[in-house]
């Protein structure tokens, strides 16, 4: 027995346990110190980012984790039940779209987007941009570059906003070359989130709001709202005739509020080739529909789900692999929701199934309305007889397109999107009743034959698209003008900070 009455073995056990505890505490302290040092070193600037710097590679020297995760958007292997990030020819998947957009560029070519990394490449390759042989050829305005690159705010600052929007898209082909990246959303001095596109700022101002008062959490959605919104090209601006990028939010962001805004302006994106209806093309009102959903109401931002926080060593950072939350359930959904992965995915797919089923019904009704309206014109209908019918087609398709183009809307705001589709079906049905009555009045008996549009090729032939000519023009563009853009862009690299491209 020892002097304190304990057996020697007990003293030895206490000593050993004490040594182990001290050792473990030392490891913990060392680890904490190491992580703190790593975190400090991780964000110690390696280079100075100059104002207007657009090269993601240069920003990446200071923020390697964010840079590496962003360039992981090059991966297009993820596929969900409805799309994903792989390129999908949506006109092949659903040829009815060709008829819905007859007379508009989307009937030529409409592919599922592959993500930010490919924004410039996909725009160049699209048949919608035509096959320009010179700097002023092609159907699309320069405004179409607005969301594709950090070169956009650089050129806007240099030339002026209205000047940027002036002319055809090919005019800026050698200027807009860097893929969407750091300078689109961040201030180069503070790295704070920053709105770099004037259309969003102007939309807030017209509503009496100051976007500079937005919180950091709000900014984690507003930087997305620069582009993932409904917009149109307003030609009635201080520089008359310039297609000035504008968000139609003055009356609100609901489908009815924006419709009222457009109707009062008597604005149309195009005149439908078959029905002659003055049509609206919804772009991608993702921010609007997100704002109407339960996640937005609970303060969840776009970035929380599409760019969740991630930890590496002692560094916590935002994962810039912008992608569907379904490809990152653990870091996106399960931070808040405790259900199993399979159950969470099933919940999303169940909503999508129900909503898309009704959306497809609305789609079919609108296609039939276009075809029936075309028959009325053939039979000699007057503009007065067709006025209300064409307005009904416009409003029904606007609701269909609002639901279809709002990527993720069946998840973001399933209740609102179901309502929108439901009102669209009602309008389409009422319009077809008017068409049936008019057809009878014009002496037509029976049902108007539904065209064979079972494939994209058949649908494009039905609406009279000269597809081979369009393809030849695009090939000519790739062989002639595109190499000149690349050559000019590479020469400008040192002066303008433009990434060298191949």
C-alpha positions in Angstrom: 0.0 0.0 0.0 1.2 3.5 -0.7 1.3 6.3 1.9 -2.1 7.7 0.6 -3.7 4.3 1.1 -4.0 3.5 -2.6 -2.5 0.5 -4.3 0.5 1.3 -6.6 -1.4 0.0 -9.6 -4.1 2.7 -9.1 -1.4 5.4 -9.0 0.1 4.1 -12.2 -3.4 4.1 -13.9 -4.0 7.7 -12.8 -0.6 8.7 -14.1 -1.1 6.9 -17.5 -4.6 8.4 -17.9 -3.3 11.8 -17.1 -0.5 11.5 -19.7 -3.0 10.3 -22.3 -5.4 13.2 -21.6 -2.6 15.7 -21.7 -1.4 14.2 -25.0 -4.8 14.3 -26.5 -5.3 17.9 -25.4 -2.0 18.8 -27.0 -3.1 17.2 -30.2 -6.3 19.1 -30.1 -4.6 22.4 -29.5 -2.1 21.6 -32.2 -4.9 20.8 -34.6 -6.8 24.0 -33.8 -3.6 26.0 -34.3 -2.9 24.3 -37.6 -6.4 24.8 -38.8 -6.3 28.5 -37.9 -3.0 28.9 -39.6 -4.4 27.1 -42.7 -7.5 29.3 -42.7 -5.4 32.4 -42.5 -3.0 31.3 -45.2 -5.8 30.1 -47.4 -7.1 33.6 -47.8 -3.9 35.5 -47.8 -3.9 37.3 -51.2 -1.3 35.9 -53.6 -2.0 38.5 -56.3 -3.7 41.9 -56.5 -7.0 41.8 -58.3 -7.3 45.0 -60.4 -10.6 46.8 -61.0 -12.4 45.3 -63.9 -10.3 42.1 -63.9 -12.4 39.3 -65.5 -10.0 36.4 -65.6 -11.3 33.7 -63.3 -7.8 32.1 -63.3 -6.3 35.2 -61.7 -9.0 35.4 -59.0 -8.4 31.7 -58.4 -4.9 32.3 -57.2 -6.4 34.0 -54.1 -9.4 31.7 -53.8 -8.3 28.3 -55.0 -11.0 26.3 -53.3 -13.8 28.4 -54.8 -12.1 28.5 -58.2 -11.6 24.7 -58.3 -15.2 24.0 -57.2 -16.5 26.5 -59.8 -14.7 24.8 -62.6 -16.2 21.6 -61.6 -19.3 22.9 -63.3 -17.6 21.6 -66.4 -18.9 18.2 -65.3 -22.2 17.4 -67.1 -22.7 13.9 -65.9 -25.6 14.5 -63.5 -29.0 13.5 -64.7 -32.2 13.7 -62.7 -35.7 12.4 -63.6 -36.3 15.7 -65.4 -33.1 16.9 -67.1 -30.0 17.7 -65.0 -27.0 19.4 -66.3 -26.3 17.4 -69.5 -27.2 18.9 -72.8 -30.6 17.7 -74.0 -32.3 18.6 -77.2 -35.6 19.7 -75.8 -37.3 20.0 -79.2 -36.5 16.3 -79.8 -37.9 15.4 -76.4 -41.1 17.4 -76.9 -41.7 18.4 -80.6 -44.8 20.4 -79.6 -42.5 23.1 -78.5 -41.6 23.8 -82.2 -45.3 24.7 -82.9 -45.7 26.7 -79.7 -42.7 28.9 -80.8 -43.5 29.0 -84.5 -41.9 32.2 -85.9 -39.6 32.6 -83.0 -35.9 31.5 -82.6 -36.6 28.8 -80.0 -38.4 26.7 -82.7 -35.0 26.4 -84.4 -33.0 25.2 -81.5 -33.6 24.8 -77.7 -31.2 22.8 -75.6 -31.2 22.1 -71.9 -28.5 24.4 -70.5 -25.2 22.8 -69.3 -24.4 25.3 -66.7 -22.3 28.5 -66.3 -19.1 27.1 -67.6 -20.6 26.6 -71.0 -22.6 29.8 -71.3 -20.5 31.4 -74.1 -19.9 28.2 -76.0 -23.6 27.2 -76.0 -24.7 30.7 -77.2 -22.2 30.6 -80.1 -23.3 27.1 -81.1 -27.1 27.8 -80.9 -28.9 28.0 -84.2 -30.9 30.8 -82.6 -28.0 33.2 -83.0 -28.0 32.6 -86.7 -24.9 32.2 -88.9 -23.5 35.7 -89.3 -20.9 36.3 -92.0 -20.1 39.8 -90.9 -20.2 41.9 -87.6 -23.8 43.2 -88.2 -25.4 40.0 -89.5 -27.6 37.6 -87.5 -31.0 38.0 -85.8 -30.0 38.4 -82.2 -29.2 41.7 -80.5 -26.0 42.4 -78.6 -28.2 42.5 -75.4 -28.2 38.6 -75.6 -24.7 38.6 -74.2 -25.8 40.4 -71.0 -25.7 37.4 -68.6 -23.0 35.3 -70.3 -19.7 36.7 -69.0 -17.8 39.0 -66.6 -16.7 40.8 -69.8 -20.2 42.3 -69.9 -19.8 44.8 -67.0 -16.3 45.6 -68.2 -17.6 46.6 -71.7 -20.6 48.4 -70.2 -18.3 50.5 -68.0 -16.1 51.3 -71.0 -18.8 52.0 -73.6 -21.9 52.8 -71.6 -25.0 50.6 -70.9 -27.1 51.7 -73.8 -24.2 51.5 -76.2 -23.5 47.9 -75.0 -27.1 47.0 -75.9 -26.8 48.5 -79.4 -26.4 46.4 -82.6 -26.3 42.7 -83.2 -24.8 40.1 -81.0 -21.9 39.4 -83.4 -20.6 42.9 -82.8 -19.2 41.8 -79.4 -18.2 38.3 -80.3 -14.4 39.0 -79.8 -15.1 40.9 -76.6 -17.3 38.5 -74.6 -15.0 35.5 -74.2 -14.6 34.7 -70.4 -17.1 32.3 -68.9 -19.4 33.4 -66.1 -17.3 33.7 -63.0 -15.9 35.7 -60.0 -16.3 39.2 -61.3 -20.0 38.7 -62.1 -20.9 38.5 -58.4 -18.0 39.8 -56.3 -16.3 43.1 -55.6 -12.6 42.8 -56.3 -11.5 44.8 -53.2 -13.8 43.5 -50.5 -14.9 40.2 -52.1 -18.4 41.1 -50.9 -21.3 40.0 -53.1 -22.1 42.7 -55.7 -24.8 43.3 -58.3 -23.0 44.0 -61.6 -25.9 44.1 -64.0 -27.9 47.4 -64.2 -31.2 45.8 -65.1 -31.7 44.5 -61.6 -30.7 47.7 -60.0 -33.0 49.7 -62.3 -35.9 47.3 -61.5 -35.5 47.9 -57.8 -35.3 51.7 -58.3 -38.5 51.8 -60.3 -40.2 50.1 -57.3 -38.7 52.6 -54.9 -36.3 50.1 -53.4 -32.5 50.5 -52.7 -30.7 47.3 -53.5 -27.6 48.5 -51.6 -29.6 48.0 -48.4 -29.9 44.2 -49.0 -28.5 42.0 -46.3 -25.8 39.4 -47.1 -28.3 36.6 -47.0 -30.5 38.5 -49.5 -27.5 39.1 -51.7 -27.0 35.3 -51.8 -30.1 35.3 -54.0 -29.9 38.7 -55.6 -26.7 37.9 -57.4 -28.6 35.1 -59.0 -31.5 37.4 -59.8 -29.3 39.4 -62.1 -30.0 36.8 -64.7 -32.4 34.0 -63.6 -35.4 36.2 -64.1 -38.1 37.2 -66.6 -37.0 40.1 -68.8 -37.7 41.8 -72.1 -36.0 44.1 -74.5 -37.5 47.6 -74.2 -36.9 49.7 -77.3 -38.5 52.8 -75.8 -35.5 54.1 -73.9 -33.5 57.3 -73.9 -31.7 55.8 -76.9 -34.8 55.0 -79.0 -34.8 51.6 -80.7 -32.1 50.1 -78.6 -33.2 46.7 -77.1 -32.6 47.8 -73.5 -32.7 44.9 -71.0 -35.6 45.5 -68.6 -37.4 43.4 -65.9 -41.2 43.8 -66.0 -41.6 44.0 -62.2 -43.2 47.4 -62.0 -46.6 45.9 -61.1 -45.3 42.9 -59.3 -43.7 39.5 -60.0 -46.7 37.3 -60.3 -47.7 35.9 -63.7 -50.7 38.2 -63.8 -48.8 41.3 -62.7 -46.2 40.9 -65.5 -48.9 40.0 -68.0 -50.7 43.2 -67.1 -47.5 45.2 -67.5 -46.9 43.7 -71.0 -50.5 44.1 -72.1 -50.6 47.8 -71.2 -47.4 48.3 -73.3 -48.9 46.2 -76.1 -45.6 44.5 -76.0 -45.0 41.3 -77.9 -41.9 39.1 -78.4 -43.1 37.9 -81.8 -46.2 37.2 -83.9 -47.0 33.5 -84.0 -46.5 32.2 -87.5 -49.7 30.0 -87.5 -52.2 31.7 -85.3 -50.9 35.3 -85.8 -51.2 35.8 -82.0 -49.0 38.5 -80.4 -46.9 36.3 -78.2 -44.9 36.6 -75.0 -41.8 34.4 -74.4 -41.1 33.8 -70.8 -37.3 33.7 -70.3 -36.5 32.0 -67.0 -38.4 33.6 -64.1 -36.6 31.5 -61.5 -36.1 34.3 -59.0 -39.8 35.3 -59.2 -41.1 31.8 -58.5 -38.4 31.1 -55.9 -39.6 34.2 -54.1 -43.1 32.7 -53.8 -42.1 29.5 -52.3 -41.8 28.3 -48.7 -37.9 28.3 -48.7 -37.7 31.9 -49.6 -40.4 32.7 -47.0 -38.2 31.0 -44.4 -35.1 33.0 -45.4 -33.3 30.3 -47.4 -31.3 31.8 -50.2 -30.5 30.4 -53.7 -26.9 29.8 -52.6 -27.9 27.8 -49.5 -29.2 25.0 -51.8 -27.3 25.4 -55.0 -24.0 26.5 -53.5 -23.9 25.2 -49.9 -21.1 25.7 -47.5 -18.3 23.2 -47.5 -15.3 22.6 -45.2 -11.8 21.5 -46.1 -9.4 21.3 -43.2 -9.9 24.4 -41.2 -11.5 26.4 -44.0 -15.2 26.9 -44.5 -16.2 28.1 -47.9 -19.0 28.3 -50.4 -19.0 25.4 -52.8 -19.1 27.1 -56.2 -20.0 24.0 -58.1 -23.4 25.5 -58.9 -25.7 22.6 -59.4 -29.0 20.9 -58.6 -29.4 20.2 -54.9 -30.4 16.7 -55.9 -26.8 16.0 -56.7 -25.7 17.2 -53.3 -28.4 16.2 -50.8 -26.2 15.9 -47.8 -24.8 19.4 -47.9 -28.0 21.0 -49.3 -31.2 19.4 -48.1 -30.1 17.4 -45.1 -28.6 20.4 -43.3 -32.2 21.3 -42.4 -34.2 18.2 -43.3 -33.6 14.9 -41.4 -35.3 12.6 -43.8 -33.4 9.9 -45.8 -32.0 10.8 -49.2 -34.4 8.6 -51.1 -37.4 10.1 -49.3 -36.3 13.7 -50.0 -35.7 12.9 -53.7 -39.1 11.2 -53.9 -40.8 14.3 -52.5 -39.3 16.4 -55.2 -40.2 13.9 -58.0 -43.7 13.6 -56.8 -44.3 17.3 -57.1 -42.6 17.4 -60.5 -44.7 14.5 -61.8 -48.0 16.1 -60.8 -47.2 19.5 -62.0 -45.6 18.5 -65.3 -48.5 16.2 -66.1 -50.9 19.2 -65.9 -48.4 21.4 -67.7 -48.3 19.0 -70.6 -52.1 19.1 -70.8 -52.0 22.9 -71.1 -49.3 22.6 -73.7 -51.4 20.3 -75.9 -54.4 22.6 -75.5 -52.4 25.7 -76.6 -51.0 23.8 -79.6 -54.5 22.9 -80.7 -55.6 26.5 -80.3 -52.8 27.7 -82.6 -53.7 25.1 -85.2 -57.4 25.9 -85.0 -56.7 29.7 -85.2 -54.7 29.1 -88.3 -57.7 27.3 -89.9 -59.9 30.3 -89.0 -57.6 32.6 -90.9 -57.6 30.2 -93.9 -61.4 30.4 -93.9 -61.4 34.2 -94.0 -61.8 35.2 -90.4 -61.5 38.9 -89.7 -59.3 40.6 -87.2 -62.3 41.7 -85.1 -63.5 38.0 -85.0 -60.0 36.9 -83.9 -59.1 39.6 -81.4 -60.3 38.0 -78.2 -59.2 34.5 -79.4 -55.6 35.7 -80.0 -55.5 37.4 -76.6 -56.6 34.1 -75.0 -53.9 32.2 -76.8 -51.3 34.8 -75.7 -52.4 34.5 -72.1 -52.7 30.7 -72.0 -49.2 30.2 -73.5 -47.7 32.9 -71.3 -48.8 30.8 -68.3 -47.5 27.6 -69.8 -44.2 29.2 -70.6 -43.9 30.9 -67.2 -44.2 27.5 -65.6 -42.0 25.7 -68.1 -39.2 28.3 -68.2 -39.1 28.8 -64.4 -36.4 26.2 -63.9 -37.1 24.3 -60.7 -40.5 26.0 -60.2 -42.2 22.8 -59.3 -39.8 22.6 -56.3 -39.5 26.3 -55.6 -43.2 27.1 -55.5 -45.3 24.1 -56.3 -48.6 25.6 -55.0 -48.1 28.8 -57.1 -47.1 27.0 -60.3 -50.0 24.6 -60.0 -52.3 27.6 -59.7 -50.7 29.3 -62.7 -51.1 26.1 -64.8 -54.7 25.7 -63.7 -55.6 29.2 -64.8 -53.8 28.6 -68.1 -55.9 25.5 -68.7 -59.1 27.4 -68.0 -58.1 30.2 -70.4 -57.1 27.7 -73.1 -60.4 25.8 -72.9 -62.4 29.0 -73.0 -60.4 30.1 -76.0 -61.0 26.8 -77.8 -64.7 27.1 -77.2 -64.6 30.5 -79.0 -62.6 28.9 -81.8 -65.2 26.1 -82.2 -68.0 28.7 -82.4 -66.1 30.8 -85.0 -65.2 27.7 -87.1 -68.9 26.9 -87.3 -69.8 30.4 -88.2 -67.2 30.2 -91.0 -68.8 27.1 -92.3 -66.3 24.5 -91.1 -67.7 21.3 -89.7 -65.9 18.7 -87.6 -62.6 18.8 -85.7 -59.6 20.5 -87.2 -57.0 17.8 -88.0 -54.1 17.7 -85.6 -50.8 17.8 -87.5 -48.2 15.0 -87.4 -45.6 16.6 -85.2 -44.3 13.4 -83.6 -40.7 14.4 -84.2 -38.7 17.6 -84.2 -38.1 17.3 -87.9 -41.8 16.8 -88.7 -42.8 19.7 -86.5 -40.2 22.1 -88.0 -41.3 21.0 -91.5 -44.9 21.7 -90.5 -44.1 25.3 -89.5 -42.0 25.8 -92.6 -38.5 26.1 -91.1 -35.6 25.9 -93.6 -33.4 23.8 -91.3 -30.7 22.9 -93.7 -30.2 26.5 -94.6 -29.9 27.4 -90.9 -27.4 24.6 -90.3 -25.3 25.7 -93.3 -25.2 29.3 -92.0 -24.1 28.1 -88.6 -21.3 26.0 -90.1 -20.2 29.0 -92.2 -20.1 31.1 -89.0 -17.9 28.5 -87.3 -15.5 28.3 -90.3 -15.3 32.0 -91.1 -16.3 34.4 -88.3 -15.5 32.5 -85.1 -11.8 32.0 -85.9 -11.5 35.8 -86.4 -13.2 36.4 -83.0 -10.7 34.1 -81.4 -7.7 35.6 -83.1 -8.8 39.2 -82.1 -9.6 38.1 -78.5 -6.2 36.6 -78.1 -4.5 39.7 -79.4 -6.4 41.8 -76.8 -5.5 39.6 -73.9 -2.6 41.7 -72.5 -4.5 45.0 -72.9 -8.0 44.0 -71.7 -7.3 41.1 -69.4 -9.1 38.6 -71.6 -8.5 34.9 -71.2 -6.7 33.3 -74.1 -9.1 30.9 -75.8 -8.6 28.1 -78.3 
